[in-house]
Amino acid sequence: MKEPEQNFSPESIDQLTERFFGQLPAQESRLIADLYQAYTPDAEEHGRSLQRIWSRFAQVQEQQMPFLEGQREPGSTHLSSKGTRDVSAPTSHPGAPVPGSFQQPPQPLPRRPRRSLWRRLSGGVAVAVVLLIVLIWVLLTQAFPKGGTQTTLGASLTLDGGPHPDQHIVFLVKSSEGGQYLATISFETYDGHSWSNTAVSRSQLPATKRTISEGSPVHLVTQQITVVNSSGEQQPYIIGAGQIADVDQPTTLLLDKTTGSLLAVLRNNGQPLATGDHYTVQSYVSSAAITMLQSIPLPADAPTLLPSYGGPLPPTYYNPATLRAYLQLPKNLDPRVLAKAEQVMAGAKNMYDMVEYLESYLRNNFTYDSNINLPVGQEAVSWFLFNGANRGFCNYFATAMAVMARELGIPARVVVGYTSGTFDAKAQTWVVHGSDAHAWTQIYFAGYGWINFEPSPSFALFTRPL
Amino acid sequence: MQHKDRTLLEDAFYAGLYQRHAPGLFAFVYRQTASREDAEDIVLDVFLTALQQQGFTTFDEQKQVAWLWTITRNKVVDHFRRSARQQHVPIDRLADTLYEDDELSPERKHLKREESAHLHRALKALPVEQQEVLQLRFGYGLRCTEIAPVLDKSEGAVRMLLYRTIQTLRQIYASAGKEGRTNQGKGEKR
């Protein structure tokens, strides 16, 4: 065996001792793996402490924003009943004891007399702000209930008949990394026939600021996007290759209220995007290798739970809020969906493999067909899986995969946007047509964040480092 | 102004801030106070102070980090003033928290047992400082820049310390690999 003496140096020591660096000779990587293993008890203790502190911190934060609870729209209430049924049930309160941790009653909050006045003052203003936000949101969703001609764009995604193919060019994209899907908005709540986001808050993102990546490792992909034809898109969505990091102009972020997850980004000036508009957007795109993702346990098997956003924490922790939101299922879902999901994932050794089995099951056993008529009153996934003659289009594939994953306790959501389009080599530009509008599935891996999957047959699988 | 539009973005801000810095801050406080409960209280207090600090979210990252560490150090000092009992971390306890028994963790089964037995003996035999740096790196997942303030060393010194420690451990694995795994104890130098 060669001695890679030169590989180890004080300068590169951080990288070389990363948990999943994966470029060391077998012996070295075994040493590193053994060291992580040896210090697992410390890691777990440390994680539990961090979780306890965060729970207490979140409690205080919540107390400072009491209005959030009352303002939640009715649609979101079932999230905590049905959606939490298995994995996240014990953690449905931020201050609740963490499974597997020491018995810790919800901490009495530290007394901080100075803040109560502040809280009262800010409370009134904040209530007004939130009411305004809700009002704007309601107005917007009322005004553009289906997002125009494309079924895949808008404030909700309804499963019904096929999309109307639109051969107009909608965007020209110059990308620092070719072939990226372009995400418009992601959806959290599935009610049996449509996807929506039940608890949304808005925040301003100045051109100089950047969002925080929800996972790591990620790399930034830069895209210059020119609007050619704003085909049916009523809201000024900024599209990006992944979670948008920054835009070269002020924007409004639509955030999931409970998880803080970024759902979509809107241009600020209120005007629909029009021909000739252009912007530069940077997005966080996951660099996670398959082997890394395979090491992530199901939420049910994760030793303890930590707050969201992955990042530098040990990559086996799930934020309870993420689980509450993204394990939600409609009431009275056909039990055959769970049975089928369990059958499909049989033999899978880890969460990633389970998800891949679901993906290939849908890709291999169903045919892409946009001429679909979902009978009125039918739950879409059940109908698609068992009564739809094994045919459907992207919305159905993406929904089926997300719902089956959720049935297995895997956090999932549906994203709509566009495929990468076609590459014009001469212009070094990706040309995106209206007919490239698409929907796909994202699975949440602790630490790594939202990872794309493509359950629709005839669309290329996402490539990942092995 | 910060108060008026408190938003989820701000929550996301604090979640991100917490994720980036709480691991290091907690490691530091725990090492100083030697009490997990006290350390948790202090770190919570630091982040609550940040929550109240006007304009904190507008600081640049460098200033935020400096601010967090200053407040943390002050809180630790306050803590000692109040409790008037100053302890240092019982670092020799660290090695005992390591897995003694391979059976404890199923993942170990694919690893070479003898090497890891070597490793465990070697870890316990390491100087305290080296044990600490390993714990911070592999247990708490901190990088060298984050370990530096915890151990009150320069980043370069931490890199060198971690590098040397890993080199020592590598020899154990190298000798175990070269000379067959029957040759126990060979690599256990210290």
Boltz contact constraints between the chains, C-beta under 6 A:
constraints:
  - contact:
      token1: [A, 10]
      token2: [B, 159]
      max_distance: 6.0
  - contact:
      token1: [A, 10]
      token2: [B, 160]
      max_distance: 6.0
  - contact:
      token1: [A, 10]
      token2: [B, 163]
      max_distance: 6.0
  - contact:
      token1: [A, 13]
      token2: [B, 159]
      max_distance: 6.0
  - contact:
      token1: [A, 13]
      token2: [B, 162]
      max_distance: 6.0
  - contact:
      token1: [A, 13]
      token2: [B, 163]
      max_distance: 6.0
  - contact:
      token1: [A, 14]
      token2: [B, 143]
      max_distance: 6.0
  - contact:
      token1: [A, 14]
      token2: [B, 144]
      max_distance: 6.0
  - contact:
      token1: [A, 17]
      token2: [B, 137]
      max_distance: 6.0
  - contact:
      token1: [A, 27]
      token2: [B, 173]
      max_distance: 6.0
  - contact:
      token1: [A, 27]
      token2: [B, 177]
      max_distance: 6.0
  - contact:
      token1: [A, 31]
      token2: [B, 169]
      max_distance: 6.0
  - contact:
      token1: [A, 31]
      token2: [B, 173]
      max_distance: 6.0
  - contact:
      token1: [A, 34]
      token2: [B, 116]
      max_distance: 6.0
  - contact:
      token1: [A, 34]
      token2: [B, 119]
      max_distance: 6.0
  - contact:
      token1: [A, 35]
      token2: [B, 138]
      max_distance: 6.0
  - contact:
      token1: [A, 36]
      token2: [B, 138]
      max_distance: 6.0
  - contact:
      token1: [A, 38]
      token2: [B, 98]
      max_distance: 6.0
  - contact:
      token1: [A, 39]
      token2: [B, 135]
      max_distance: 6.0
  - contact:
      token1: [A, 39]
      token2: [B, 138]
      max_distance: 6.0
  - contact:
      token1: [A, 39]
      token2: [B, 139]
      max_distance: 6.0
  - contact:
      token1: [A, 41]
      token2: [B, 97]
      max_distance: 6.0
  - contact:
      token1: [A, 42]
      token2: [B, 135]
      max_distance: 6.0
  - contact:
      token1: [A, 42]
      token2: [B, 139]
      max_distance: 6.0
  - contact:
      token1: [A, 43]
      token2: [B, 139]
      max_distance: 6.0
  - contact:
      token1: [A, 46]
      token2: [B, 140]
      max_distance: 6.0
  - contact:
      token1: [A, 49]
      token2: [B, 40]
      max_distance: 6.0
  - contact:
      token1: [A, 50]
      token2: [B, 22]
      max_distance: 6.0
  - contact:
      token1: [A, 52]
      token2: [B, 40]
      max_distance: 6.0
  - contact:
      token1: [A, 53]
      token2: [B, 40]
      max_distance: 6.0
  - contact:
      token1: [A, 53]
      token2: [B, 43]
      max_distance: 6.0
  - contact:
      token1: [A, 53]
      token2: [B, 44]
      max_distance: 6.0
  - contact:
      token1: [A, 56]
      token2: [B, 44]
      max_distance: 6.0
  - contact:
      token1: [A, 57]
      token2: [B, 44]
      max_distance: 6.0
  - contact:
      token1: [A, 57]
      token2: [B, 47]
      max_distance: 6.0
  - contact:
      token1: [A, 122]
      token2: [B, 3]
      max_distance: 6.0
  - contact:
      token1: [A, 125]
      token2: [B, 4]
      max_distance: 6.0
  - contact:
      token1: [A, 126]
      token2: [B, 6]
      max_distance: 6.0
  - contact:
      token1: [A, 129]
      token2: [B, 5]
      max_distance: 6.0
  - contact:
      token1: [A, 201]
      token2: [B, 7]
      max_distance: 6.0
  - contact:
      token1: [A, 201]
      token2: [B, 8]
      max_distance: 6.0
  - contact:
      token1: [A, 203]
      token2: [B, 7]
      max_distance: 6.0
  - contact:
      token1: [A, 203]
      token2: [B, 9]
      max_distance: 6.0
  - contact:
      token1: [A, 212]
      token2: [B, 12]
      max_distance: 6.0
  - contact:
      token1: [A, 212]
      token2: [B, 16]
      max_distance: 6.0
  - contact:
      token1: [A, 255]
      token2: [B, 8]
      max_distance: 6.0
  - contact:
      token1: [A, 257]
      token2: [B, 8]
      max_distance: 6.0
  - contact:
      token1: [A, 260]
      token2: [B, 8]
      max_distance: 6.0
  - contact:
      token1: [A, 260]
      token2: [B, 11]
      max_distance: 6.0
  - contact:
      token1: [A, 260]
      token2: [B, 12]
      max_distance: 6.0
  - contact:
      token1: [A, 307]
      token2: [B, 15]
      max_distance: 6.0
  - contact:
      token1: [A, 309]
      token2: [B, 15]
      max_distance: 6.0
  - contact:
      token1: [A, 309]
      token2: [B, 16]
      max_distance: 6.0
  - contact:
      token1: [A, 309]
      token2: [B, 19]
      max_distance: 6.0
  - contact:
      token1: [A, 311]
      token2: [B, 19]
      max_distance: 6.0
  - contact:
      token1: [A, 312]
      token2: [B, 141]
      max_distance: 6.0
  - contact:
      token1: [A, 313]
      token2: [B, 19]
      max_distance: 6.0
  - contact:
      token1: [A, 314]
      token2: [B, 141]
      max_distance: 6.0
